[in-house]
């Protein structure tokens, strides 16, 4: 997977603001509050290293958003605090637990062992009610919604073509791939996932025009600009946030409602989530869609409930919310799919990362966000982070998780 980053703060900001000055296509006058130069500038600077500990906690102040409503029947998780006194080794340094959290740029950490919360940390002004942006952790939720729509019969088969649900994709790069191809990040669409915000890379172009300037939607780009790459669908892994965005649009077309409404009805309420979640959107409410590729905001506890549901084979709050068969299909790598390529450390199933030599798997997001699920040790670890670098420090976090597991007798 090609993932790199440049610290060019906002060299493309003037161009983005020029694009946005005409307003988002189709936006109503009531949505103009999201299109002021001040708001556009703020969105362009959301990743700034001296501010992201805060921006990642308050994305609904920067973006239009759509609520995922929780219900009244909350899945209460018992608590049994464990001590993490003693030394931790992070990046070759001996640290206390609190120092380890600081060294890994932690905003929140929740550890669940044997169905009980054994540790909760909230830092930098956050608390148990804070809804964190956890970036591509959202992809594992979109995969789950696809599984629920398949169980409902709204999606007939994962081997259906994208164009069976989105005919506007005919003649584009998405004319040919199946839903399963997208779940596995093997669409064959030409896409380069390189994190150089403020540059002219493909990902940045879509990010700036869609999320920052509200000029067009992610799926508009897929329908108007996407092209087939050199590899046939299904053949080669290529991590693409665009693929997940298209999966979200397939979901909407299949179920006939917004992704947020479907998520509330089929996942958030049945699983007993404690707090409303929300999606940031790629445009004002009158025209925007959920940023399915990376835009979900939820509390760390509710992320832990989601992970525990998977650990329990789809059971949550005393209900079989998701089939055990889907949990296995989505998270256990098929033969030949782990690792993603020769020499790579991880595998990838249905929008979940898998670990060779282990039954553990994880949702992982930009700037080192995790829902880490370890079936062998009956553990779920949720971590919300605010690293200066968007990628490159997974090993430090996984080492922290390993040492936590050892402390708990795993």
Secondary structure, 3 states (H helix, E strand, C coil): CCCCECCCCCCCHHHHHHHHCCCCCCCCHHHHHHCCHHHHHHHHCCCCCCCHHHHCCCHHHCCCEEEECCCCCCCCCCECCCCCCCCEEECCEEECHHHHHHHCCEEEEEEEECCEEEEEEECCCCCCCCCEECCCHHHHHHHHHHHHHHHHCCCCCCCCEHHHHCHHHCCCCCCCCEHHHHHCCCCCECCCCCECCCCCCHHHHHHHHHHHCCCCCHHHHHHHHCCECCCCCCCCCCCCHHHHHHHHHHHHHHHCCCHHHHHHHHHHCCCCCCCCEEEEECCCCCCCCECCCCCEEECHHHHHHHHHHHHCCCEECCEECCCHHHHHHHHCCCCCCCCCCCCCCEEECCCCEEECCCCCEEEEECCCEEEEEECCCCEEEEEEECCCCCCCCHHHHHHHHHHHHHHCCC
